[in-house]
Amino acid sequence: MAGGPMYDNRVSGYLYIAPFLIGLATFTLFPFLSSFLLSFSDYQLQDPVQQARFLGLGNYLHMMGDDTFHGSLGVTFLYVFVTVPLKLAFALFIAFVLNFKLRGISFFRTAYYVPSILGGSVAIAVLWRYVFAGDGLINQALVWAGGEPLNWLGEPAYALFTIVLLRLWQFGSAMVVFLAGLQNIPTDLYEAATIDGAGKARIFFTITLPLLTPVIFFNFIMQIVQAFQEFNGPYIITGGGPLKSTYLLPLMIYEEAFKYFNVGYAAALSWVLFLIIAIFTIIAFASAKYWVFYGNEREDEE
Amino acid sequence: MAKGRVQLHGVMKSFGAVDVIKGVDLEIAPGELTVFVGPSGCGKSTLLRLVSGLELPTGGSIMIGDRDVTLVHPSERGIAMVFQSYALYPHMSVAENMGFGLKIAGLPKNLIKEKVARAAEILQLTPLLDRKPRALSGGQRQRVAIGRCIVREPEVFLFDEPLSNLDAALRGQMRVEIARLHAKLGATMIYVTHDQVEAMTLATRIVVLNAGRVEQIGAPIELYRHPANLFVAGFIGSPRMNFMDGLVDGAEADSVSVRLNGATLRLPRHNADVRPGAKVTVGIRPEHFRVGPGVDAGDDQAVEFDSVIDLVERLGGETLAHLRMPSLSDGVLVVKMSGDIALRIGTGLRVGVRLAQCHLFDAQGRAVGEPGSRAAVAA
């Protein structure tokens, strides 16, 4: 048989990849498909699945008139549009500083990454709640500085700010990617630009930034996807309040499914969230050819 | 007229505790193409970067034209530089790359376009002006890097190993182009390379550097004919000069007698400062040997050695024979013969050399005395 002895024993080959295939089927494909099917039903968590009725596009039509959904969608967009650019800018700034050749810079590179390991965890979110509490660290600092304590978690305008800050605090992973990108830019280019008479700011905007666009693009996609799925912050710190001012879509999906048991509606909301993320990603990829520069010096074009 | 003149006075550079440049004095005349050459780590690139201003010296001063530029910003020194990696901005077109410096200087667009077009014409880049660097071949990128220099109309062009990323054929071609460009522009150029063929063919003058110091400065042929010391003798010329240990037998007004390999060589030398019994090194270039039985028999201006062939390298146009000699302590002697010569390994070979073509160095490695007569050496 063609292929030789290596291909004769197919069974053991399949056995080797079986753990992955089983995991994929059980924990990814099955939920993926069943949530899609459930999104067309009125399935309630407390009932057997057999009792679920087919609603067609009922759940999706219901969303159109659901003010809670509209509010949640607005908050989610606001959250994403504020956090993503801020986080990218902040991560790039820190990476830029950490790219200086200074003594002991490796220590700082590690130290600045630590918040990202801890940042998304429940423990930090709980800590966040205490830091922004009425008598928390932030207010104590404000009073010490002569200011008035603020009701961080009770005022709609401030509450969103606290969960935005929690996300910014996790700048490390984006920073590490930026740092790698910065280190990929040859020193020669900076030297050539220096001889050409470009100042520091000019070099940053005409050399560094354009050559960093592939990395910016990558980070942008990752951050968009992650920000739309933010759950820990609102769930633990604010509970979505006050007045649903931090009621992000993932939290609404969770509550619909596990608080109100409307699994069918929650599944439909999940698919809408999925579509929104997909659309943003597609737009980003489509726009990439206008602003992302892939600089690998290859000769395979033209 | 001092435009394009470069002067270095006691220039020093240390990185932390490491002294890379240990006091260099040098004057480059306007329009010269000076090559800094030396083994890797000798400081040649650092010296060039000191002239460019990308590094600042820890001591001494640098003048370009009539100006002291020791602490002047690179963009204001009147220099332009070609990097080993070309350092083209990958996201800019050829025209943008060449015009970048002029754009920063605030020149009007049509003037930039004009200057870029003129440089592109000199370098035959006109059809490529809209391309990005990645769509160019190595040689084309190199020309763009040179074009970027030309549009700046600098007093001094700096080249940092510009050809070392190119393959052998292209390197030879670009070498000729740079020589032509120098003739055409007549500008002062400083060129760093570790390739002595580039140094020999391009240079008006060569500066041989070793361990942060200047070993010798001179015209290429002068360095080849009269190396000031063992280092230069070994560095200039390929294959490298053969060295043999000898003892001084006696020194007279116009000659030095050296005992070597059982023979006594009376080498023509003036003002030789050596004593009988002193250890010396005799250097003979591979191409100065003459081969065959009795090549120099009866000629008292020549000496002959018997040897055994150890290895033969046939290059077609020339043949390199590695020879062993009974009393040759350090390794082999390399002899270069023109043409393709079939030699059998293990057989004997008699080689001769004219005494006037023997170099002589004292125990410190310095050339001994002055050559007998230039005519004899040139022969």
Interface residues (C-beta under 8 A of the other chain):
Chain A: P186 D188 L189 E191 A192 A193 T194 I195 D196 G197 A198 R202 I207 P210 L211 F293 G295 N296 E297 R298 E299 E301 E302
Chain B: S52 G53 L54 H73 P74 S75 E76 I79 A80 M81 F83 Q84 S85 A87 L88 Y89 P90 H91 F100 G101 I104 A105 R131 P133 R134 A135 L136 S137 R148 R152
